[in-house]
Amino acid sequence: MKRFSILAVLAVLAALAVSCGGSGKKLLPNVSGKAGEVIVVINQGEWEGEVGDGIRTLLASDCPFLPQKEPLYTLVNIAPSNFTNIFQIHRNLLLVDVDHKTDSSRVEYRTDVWASPQCVISVIAKDSDTALSLIEEQGKTIQSMLEQAERDRIIANSKLYEETSLRPVVNQFIGGSPYFPAGYKLKKQTGDFMWIAYDTQILQDIFIYKYPAEGKDDFSAENLVAKRNEFLKNNVPGMFENTYMTTSNITMPSVEYMKYKGRSFAEMRGFWEVYNDYMGGPFVSHAFYSQDGKEIIVLEAFVYAPKYDKRNYLREVESILYSFEWNNSARKK
């Protein structure tokens, strides 16, 4: 009986080791908090002074290419004395520690400290001026870390709850595919255009189109807008006669040339509208060469959400574009 009891205990311990992955890594709770929200742990004096102003300028300035003003992130200030377990498991944390006893001023970037998947950024400085300088000098990196953390969470959910029926169709069309979450449906397909929709009270749709590559100006703003308008006029009609989606010329779209996980593309942001009608909203597109270099492929996400804030909806559908993988890429589970 004693031998049996010992074996039973060992079996339980082995099972626990397997359930923890056998790595000795502690199990973490899921993160809390709303999408696009950052908890800033900082004392009240610094929050109300220049350091707080610097943080707000960096993270709470207007999100570009949205029809109404919305901040890049929603900031919640917590005093260090109130930073308890409830707040420690939040999805995004910015910890600001200003202390004259600090021997090394720096910015630290960590993940999954108290919860998972969590982004934790620490600004450690000996005085307020140094803290502000660090925030300004590393501002782009801080923004990128938060943006990537938000994007990775969305992509992980898209992979976990994928609408698997779409992947082979899109693979056949352009040789690769994003991960579309459940609920997305193929709305239209022609020889060079595809419309994949998630339509409720809010539209979070994706266009995919392709055309022959012509030369060095393929990814200029003028060419990208001209091709966009051509495809949308032919494929995306409005509700009434002689209405169709096009690019708003009130504000010229911006184009940024990017590289993400080995894939180079031109990212364009702007506003769409319906010609001869009053519908409109934000869009973002990724344009890149096909694998043989003979075609330009465009993945485009747009949002139509009248009466609603649009930041999080656009971030969700934009993240789908970032999940794109070529068909011959190793598929991660």
PAKEMI-616492 format. One record per residue: residue in one letter; x, y, z of N, C-alpha, C, O in turn. Coordinates in steps of 0.02 Angstrom, whole numbers, plus 50000, padded with zeros to 5 digits. Layout:
<lumkols>
aXYZXYZXYZXYZ;...
</lumkols>
This chain:
<lumkols>
m500424994050000500005000050000500445006350000500305011149965;k500985006150041501425011950044501745013149976501795018849953;r501955007549943502265008149877501755010949827501935015149785;f501135008749832500615011049786500505018549796500425022249747;s500495020849859500375027949874500935032249845500805037549817;i501555029949852502125033749825502075034249750502185039549721;l501905028749717501835028749644501275033449622501335036849571;a500735033549660500165037949643500375045249647500195049249604;v500755046949700500975053849708501445055749651501395061249623;l501895051149633502355052549578501985053549512502165057749471;a501455049549502501055050249441500715057049438500695060149385;v500455059249495500135065849497500635071349482500485075949443;l501225070849512501735075849500501955075949427502065081249398;a502005070049397502185069649326501655072849283501805076349234;a501025071549301500475074549262500485082049267500365085549217;l500635084649327500675091949335501245094749294501185100149265;a501805091149292502375093549253502195093949179502395098649145;v501825088949155501615088949085501135094649072501195098049020;s500665095849117500175101049108500495107949108500225112649080;c501075108649140501445115049142501955115349085502355119949083;g501925110549041502385110448985503055107449001503495106948958;g503155105449063503775102349082504365107049082504935104949087;s504235113649077504775118549071504935121849136505425125549141;g504535120749188504635124149251504385131249250504435134849300;k504095133449194503835140249188503165140649222502735136449212;k503075145949262502455146449301501865148049255501945151449204;l501295145449273500685146849236500455153849253500455155849311;l500255157649203500045164449212499315165249193499065161849148;p498955169749227498255170949209498225174749143498715177749121;n497635174549111497535178549051497525185949070497345187849125;v497725190049023497735197149035497025199949042496545196949018;s496985205549076496345209049084496385215649046496905217349017;g495845219449047495845226049016495565226148946495495220948914;k495395232048923495105232948857495645233848804496195236148818;a495475231948742495925233048686496085240448680495645244748687;g496725241948666496925248848657497015252848721497065258948719;e497035249348778497085252648843497775251448872498045245948867;v498075256648902498725256048934498675258849005498445264449015;i498885254949054498925257449123499615260449134500125257149123;v499625266749155500245270349168500335270849244499955274249278;v500835267349270500965267449341501505272749354502085271949336;i501295278249386501735283949395501455288249452500855288449461;n501895291549489501635295549544501285301849517501415304049462;q500835304549557500395309849534500775316149512500595319349463;g501315317749548501695323649530502005323149461501975327949422;e502285317349445502585316249378502035316049325502125318549269;w501465313049341500925312449293500645319349273500465320449216;e500625323749322500355330449309500895335349283500735341049267;g501515333049279502055337249256502275335649185501885332949145;e502905337349169503155336549101503205329349079503115327749021;v503355324849126503405317749109502715315249086502665311749035;g502195316849124501515314949104501325317849037501015314548996;d501515324249026501375327448961501725323648905501435322648851;g502345321548917502705317848866502375311148850502355309148791;i502125307748901501785301348891501145302448851500985298548805;r500765307648869500135308948833500265310948761499895308948716;t500795314748749500965316648680501145310448639500955309948581;l501495305848670501715299748635501145294848623501085292148568;l500735293648673500255288148670499525290148665499095286048648;a499375296448680498665298548678498545304048627498025307248629;s499015305048581498895309648526498375306648479498215300748484;d498125310648433497585308248389497825302548345498365302848315;c497425297348341497565291748296497475294148224496955297048208;p497965293148180497915295848112497375292448071497225286548079;f497095296348025496625293847975496005290548007495795285147986;l495735293948056495075292248082494635298448075494865304048086;p494005297548056493575303448043493425307548104493315313648099;q493405304448163493315308148226493955307248268494315302448260;k494075312048313494675311648354494625305848403494145305248441;e495135301548401495205296048449495945295448466496365296048421;p496125294248528496835293648546497125287048521496765282048512;l497785287048511498115280848493497965275448544497815269748526;y498015277248608497865272648663497475276348717497545282348725;t497065272648752496705275348809497135274248871497285268548889;l497345279748903497805279348959497425279549025496955283449034;v497625275249071497345275049139497915275949188498375271749189;n497895281249228498435282549276498305279149343497765279849371;i498805275549367498775272249432499395274249473499955274049447;a499295276249535499855277749579500225271249597499895266049603;p500875271449607501255265349625500975261849686500985255749690;s500715265649735500445262549796499805258649782499615254349822;n499475260249727498845256749709498955251249657498465248249634;f499585249949639499725245049588499695237949619500215234949633;t499095235549627498975229149660498865223649608498925224849548;n498705217649632498605211849588498085213149533498135210649478;i497585217149550497045218549502497335221749439497125220149383;f497805226449448498085230149391498695226649361498855227849303;q499025222449400499635219249375499505214549317499955213049278;i498885212049310498745207349256498465210849194498205207549149;h498505217549192498255221149134498675219649072499265217949078;r498375220249015498695218448951499305222748934499805220248910;n499265229348948499805234048931499975238248992499545241749019;l500615238049013500825241749071501425246149053501905243949022;l501385252549074501955257049069502125259249140501745262949171;l502695256849165502895258149234503445263549233503975262549203;v503315269149266503795274649267504045275549338503665277149384;d504695274549347505005274849413505545280349412506085279349384;v505395285949443505875291449448506145291649519505775293049566;d506795290249526507095289749593507825291849588508205289049548;h508025296749628508715299349625509225294049645509825294849631;k509005288649676509465283349696509615278549638510055274249644;t509265279249583509375274849526510085275749499510315281349487;d510425270149489511115270549465511175269749389511705270949361;s510625267649356510645266649284509965268249254509495264349258;s509915274149222509285276049190509215272149125509695271449087;r508615269549112508515265149055507775263949042507345265849082;v507625260748985506955258348969507005250848960507425248348921;e506585247148995506585239748990505945237448957505405240148971;y506005232448914505435229648879505375222248899505835218348890;r504795220448926504695213548949504005211048926503555215048910;t503925204548926503285201548909503095196548963503525193448995;d502445195648973502175190449016502485190349085502745185249108;v502475196049119502755196549186502265194049238502425189749279;w501645196749236501125194749284500545191149251500135188049285;a500495191549185499945188449148500185187049077500745188749059;s499745184049037499935182348968499325183048922498775181048941;p499425185848863500025188948835500065196348855499615200248839;q500595198148889500645204748921501255208548894501775205648880;c501165215148888501715219648869501865224148928501425227748952;v502485224048952502685228049009503285232248989503805229648970;i503215238848994503755243548977503915247549040503465250549070;s504545247549060504755251149120505225256749101505725255649066;v505075262749125505525268549117505815269849186505455271749232;i506475268949192506825269649256507315275449249507765275149207;a507225280649291507645286649282507805289749350507435289049398;k508365293349351508575296449414508215303049427508195305249485;d507935306249375507565312449385507065313349328507055309449280;s506645318449334506105319549286506375321149216506105318649166;d506895325149212507175326949147507435320749110507335320049049;t507755316349146508015310249115507445305749093507475302849039;a506925305149133506345301149115506025303849051505855299949006;l505945310449047505645313448987506075312248926505825310648872;s506735312848934507195311648878507145304448853507135303248793;l507115299748900507055292648881506405291448842506405287848792;i505865294348865505215293448832505235296348762504965293348715;e505555302048754505595305248688506065301448642505915300448583;e506645299348668507135295848627506895288948604507025286948548;q506545285548648506315278748631505565278448616505255273148619;g505285284248598504565284548585504325279748532503815276448540;k504695279448476504475275048421504495267748442504055263748424;t505005265948481505055258948504504495257348553504205251948550;i504335262048597503785261048645503135260148607502755255548622;q502995264448559502395263748518502375257048482501855253648480;s502945255148453502975248848414502845242848458502505238148438;m503125242848519503025237248565502285236448582502025230948583;l501955241948597501245241648614500835239548554500375235448560;e500985242348496500605240748436500685233348418500205230048400;q501305230848424501425223848408501065219248458500815214048438;a501055221248521500715217148572499965216748557499665211448560;e499665222448540498945222548522498825218248460498345214348457;r499265219048411499185215348348499255207848359498875203948331;d499755205848398499885198748410499295195348444499135189548428;r498965198848489498375195948523497815194648472497495189448474;i497715199348428497185198548378497345192848330496915188848313;i497975192548308498185187348262498125180448295497905175648263;a498315179948358498265173648394497535171248397497405165248388;n497075175848408496365173948409496125172048340495715167448333;s496375175548288496185173848220496405166748202496045163048168;k497005164848225497255158148211496875152848251496745147448227;l496695154648314496345149948356495635148648332495385143048336;y495315153948308494615153448285494565155048210494145158948189;e494995151948172495045153348100494435150748062494165145448076;e494225154748012493735152547963494115148747910494325151647860;t494215142247921494675138247880494455137547807494875135947764;s493825138647793493595137947724493895143147677493905142047617;l494125148747704494365154147662495095153247640495295155447586;r495485149947682496205149447668496355146247600496745149147562;p496085140447583496245137547518496015141847459496345141847407;v495465145347467495215149647412495695155447400495865156947343;v495915158647454496375164347447497065161947425497385165247384;n497285156247450497925153347428497935152347353498425153947319;q497395149647327497355148447255497355154947215497605155147159;f497075160147244497005166547210497665170347206497825173147154;i498055170647262498665174747263499285171147289499815174047293;g499215164747305499805160947328499955161547402500485159347424;g499505164347439499575165047512498925167647540498455169047503;s498905168447607498275170647637498395173447706498845171247742;p497995178347726497965180147797497565174847835497305170247806;y497525175647901497095171447943496455175347956496455180547989;f495905172847930495255176047939494895172747997494805166647997;p494675176648047494315173648103493615171548083493355173648031;a493305167348124492635164748110492155170648100492195175748135;g491715169848053491225174948038491345178347972490885181247943;y491975178147947492125181047882491875176447827491925170347832;k491615179447774491335175647718491555178647652491655184747646;l491615174347602491775176647535491145179847505490635176547495;k491195186247490490615190047464490635190647389490105190647356;k491235191147360491285192047287491975189847264492475190847299;q492005186747205492645184947175492605185347100492135182847069;t493105188647070493185188746997493885186146982494205183247026;g494105187046921494775184546903495335188346938495875185546946;d495215194546958495745198446988495545202247052495915206447076;f494955200647078494695204247136494315199447182493955195047159;m494415200447247494065196347297493835200947354494205205347376;w493225199747377492935203647432492735198747487492295194547478;i493055199447545492915195147602492625199547658492935204347679;a492025197847681491645202447723491485199647791491375193647800;y491475204147840491205202747906490725208447921490925213647946;d490095207347904489605212747905489075211547960488685206847957;t489085215948009488555216048060488275223148058488145225748004;q488175226348115488025233448114488625237448092488565243248070;i489215234348098489845237448079490155233148024490155227048028;l490435236447973490775232747919491525232847933491825238147942;q491825226847934492545226047940492755221347884492855215347894;d492825224047824492905219947764493615220447737493995224947754;i493765215647694494435215347663494355214247588493995209747566;f494705218347550494765217447477495445214447462495945216047495;i495475210047413496105207447387496085208247312495625205747280;y496575211647283496585212247210497305212047185497775213047223;k497375210647121498035209847092498045212547020497535212546986;y498625214746999498705217546932499435217046912499865216446955;p499585217346847500275216446824500745221846851500555227746852;a501335219946871501855224646891502115228146829502195225046776;e502255234646835502455238546776503155241546781503495242346730;g503365243246842504035246346846504165249546912503855247746963;k504635254346913504885257246975504365261347012504435262547073;d503845263646979503335267747012502735263747036502225266647054;d502795257147038502235252847057501955254747126501355254247137;f502395256847171502175258047240502155265447258502165267147317;s502125269747208502035276847222501325277947245500875274147228;a501215283247284500545284747309500055285847252499485283647255;e500285289247199499845290647143499615284247108499025283547092;n500085279647097499905273347064499445269147108498955266247084;l499605268647172499195264647217498485267347222498005263447222;v498405273947225497735276847228497365275847163496775274247163;a497715276747106497385275847041497135268747032496575267747009;k497555263847049497345256847042496775255247090496305251647073;r496825257947151496285256847200495625259347173495115255847176;n495625265447148495005268347123494725264447064494115263647057;e495165261947021494945257946964494605251546986494065249846961;f494915247947032494615241647055493965242747094493485238947085;l493955247847136493355248747176492765251247134492195249447147;k492905255447086492355257747041492035251847005491435251746995;n492445247046985492195241346947491885235846990491495231846965;n492055235747055491855230047096491465231547159491175227047189;v491445237847181491125239447244490595244947234490725250847247;p489995242947211489475247947199489175250447264489185247047315;g488895256447261488525259147318487805256747318487625252247279;m487405259747361486715257647367486275260147311485745257347298;f486485265447277486065268547226486425268647158487025267347154;e486055270147106486335270447039486885275747035486825281147064;n487415274046998487985278546989488315280447055488535286047064;t488355275647101488735276447163489225270547170489065264947151;y489815272047196490315266847204490845269347252490925275347262;m491215264547282491745266347328492345269347291492505267147236;t492655274347321493245277347293493675280147350493505279447408;t494225283347332494675286247382494495293647393494445297347345;s494405295547454494265302547469494865306847452495435305047467;n494745312547420495295317047403495345323047451495715327747439;i494955322747505494995328047556495675328047589495975333247600;t495925321947604496595321047633496955315847591496715310247583;m497535317547565497925312747525498145306947569498415308047623;p498045300747546498285295047586499035295347598499415298047557;s499245292447653499965291947668500215285047647499845280147650;v500835284747626501145278347607501805277647645502225282147645;e501885271947678502495270347715502755263647691502375258847684;y503405263347677503705257147652503985253247711504405255747748;m503745247147719503865243447780504135236447765504065233847710;k504435233447817504635226447814504405223147878504555225547933;y504045217647872503745214347930503815206847921503535203947875;k504195203747966504305196447965504525194147896504275189247868;g505015197747869505315195847805504935197947743505165196547688;r504365201147751503955203047693503955210647686503775214247733;s504155213147627504165220347613503505222347580503245218747537;f503245228147600502615230547570502545237947579502875241047622;a502115240947539501925247947546501265248247584500765245547561;e501275251547641500665252247681500355259047668500665264247679;m499745259047643499395265247629498805266047676498425261347688;r498735272147704498175273747748497805279747720498115284447695;g497145279547725496765285147701496025284447718495835280347760;f495625288347683494905288147692494575285847628494775287747573;w494075281647634493655279847577492995283547582492785285647636;e492665284247526492005287147523491625283947466491915280447424;v490975285147464490565282647410490385288547365490085293447387;y490585288047303490445293247253489695294347247489315289547237;n489485300647251488775302547246488365300247306487755299847302;d488695298747363488335296847423488725299447483489235302847475;y488495297847544488785300747603489145295647648489335297347704;m489225289547625489575284547664490335285747660490585288347611;g490685283647714491405284347714491715281447776491355279347822;g492385281347779492735278647837493475277747822493705279747769;p493845274647868494565273647859494725267047823494335262347825;f495305266947791495555260647761496315260347770496635265447780;v496585254347766497305253247764497435247547716497065242647715;s497965248147676498115242847628498855241147628499285245347645;h499005234847610499695232447601499775230347528499405226047504;a500245233447493500385231647423501085228747418501565231547445;f501145223147384501795219747379501815215547316501295214147285;y502415213347297502495209147238502275202047252502335199547308;s502015198847200501885191647204502555188047208503085191047198;q502535181647224503165178047234503595177847171504205177547176;d503295177947112503685177947050503845185047027504195185846976;g503605190047062503765196947046503385199846986503515205446966;k502925196046959502575198346899501945202346913501695205846870;e501695201746974501065205246991501145209247055501575207847097;i500715214247062500635217847124500015214847159499485214347128;i500085213047222499525210547261499355215847314499805218547346;v498725217247321498495222147370498005218847418497495215947397;l498155219247482497685217347535497445223747567497845227847588;e496795224647570496525230947597495975229647648495525225647637;a496025233147704495515232547757495165239247764495485244547762;f494495239047772494145245347784493605244247836493385238647850;v493405249747866492895249747919492355254647902492485260247880;y491725252547914491155257147911490785256247976490475251047988;a490825261348019490535260848086490225267448107490475270748153;p489695269548073489375275848092489115275548164488845270448185;k489215280848201488995281548271489455277948320489335278248380;y489985274648296490435271048341491145273748334491345276248281;d491535273248388492255274448382492555268948338492325263348338;k493075270748300493315266248248494015263548260494235258948224;r494365266248308495065264348318495155256848327495555253748291;n494795253848372494885246748387494635242348329494935237148315;y494105244448296493845240548239494355240448182494465235348151;l494675246248170495175246548117495785242448136496075239048094;r495995242948200496575239048222496455231548215496905227848198;e495835229448228495675222348222495745219948150496085214948137;v495435223548103495435221148034496125222348002496325218547958;e496475227548023497155228747999497625223048020498065221147982;s497525220448080497945214948104497875208748060498355204848054;i497295207848030497205202147984497695202747926497985197747905;l497795208847900498275209747846498975207647868499345204547830;y499155209447930499825207747955499915200247966500485197947974;s499375196447968499435189247978499575185447913499635179347914;f499635188947857499745185747792500355181247793500885183047819;e500285175347763500845170747753500795167847683500255166347659;w501365167047650501375163547586501185156247597501275153547652;n500935153147546500685146347551501225141347571501085136347603;n501845142647553502395138047569502725139647635503235136647651;s502455144447674502735146047739502535140647789502015137647782;a502955139547839502785134847892502195137747932502225143347957;r501685133947938501095136247973501165134848048501255129148069;k501105140348087501185139648159500515138248191500015141448174;k500515133648235499895132048271499825136348333499345135648370;
</lumkols>
